[in-house]
Amino acid sequence: MKPTEIRSLRESFELSQINFAQLMGVHPITVSKWERGVSPPTPYQMALLDQFQVAARIKGNRDQLKGILIGMGIAMALALLLKHLMKKI
């Protein structure tokens, strides 16, 4: 996937680099590097991007899908935070 395609994909979901990075499980700088062509996504990340491309083709459900994806990102962040806090107890 070309850098411009990654950016277009992210923008098709109306996500910031920060939100997109959360969903992809990477740092926002990583998304920036992909979009500028500085570094390519790993094969695993490419597979995730391919899944986003498939989802982007479903035009009628884009807003619903975006909400689900953002919710998943928030849930994952909370799970990681709780895991980290539990280690300190």
Secondary structure, 3 states (H helix, E strand, C coil): CCHHHHHHHHHHCCCCHHHHHHHHCCCHHHHHHHHHCCCCCCHHHHHHHHHHHHHHCCHHHHHHHHHHHHHHHHHHHHHHHHHHHHHHC
